[in-house]
Amino acid sequence: MVAVAAVTTVALGLLVGRGTPASRTGPSKTAPLLVVGCASKTTTTGTPSGSLLAILGVLRRPATPVDALPVRLTRNPLGGAQIFINYVRRARVVTGGTYYIYPLRATTCGRADTRGDSVALTDVTHCGASGASETFGGATASQLESGDMLAYGGGCSRSLDTSLVTGVLPDGVATVALHYRAGRVGGYSRKLAPAATITTTVVDNVIVFTVPRGGGNGHSWSTMTWRAANGHVIKTFTRS
């Protein structure tokens, strides 16, 4: 994930952990949704696509006062898209960050884009810094279901040996497990790390956790497994 150096930093198109389900033989062919345009209005009171609402329960729950996105962030949505302002939800509050999830409508000079609605995730208090933020996303419903909504970064720790993994998962996924082969920690660290499997719980469709790979090399996993609450494997994504 891109480090935040300014008061408000928006990381454009910072998608994804490109996983490939075990049943496929090649890398994911899903292209990132780059939401570019020149919308004159940065928010909309409309309703996002049914395909997004159907797989993201966090967007279907009633809004509360804590779900209001800071006004400063509604002025410059990801890639110039429009935020569905009535569907902003605060999903996670963890050490170093407060995460809001919300749907976007890509626009081209004020007209709806044919690529469809997408979703973004914003950490509005990145690393606890007052006024700092970090946004990534731009994934449609089909991309979410293909595992294409993970981001990797150094996080807020001073450790060179870990990375922060954040992402959005569809309904039904209760835990996510990333398996890493033995090898170099990566980034600025020259250390070697043993093989490891790290499992995290999905809360309101969002994951936020650290993995034992440095310098943003959290993307170097070899297997990602989605499980339901009863332990049933929903999907397995593999990399060569």
Buried (B, 14 or more C-beta within 10 A) or exposed (E): BBBBEEEBBBBBBBBBBBBBBEEEEEEBEBEBBBBBBEBEEBBBEBEBBEBBBEBBBBBEEEBEEEBEBBEEBBEEBBBBBBBBBBBBBBBBEBEBBBBBBBBBBBBBEEEBBEBBBBBBBBBBBBBEEEEBBBBBBBBBBEBBBBBBBBBBBBBBBEBBBBBBBBBBBBBBBBBBBBBBEEBBBBBEBEEEBEEBEBEBEBBBBBBBBBBBBBBBBBBBBBBBBBBEEEEEEBBBBBBE
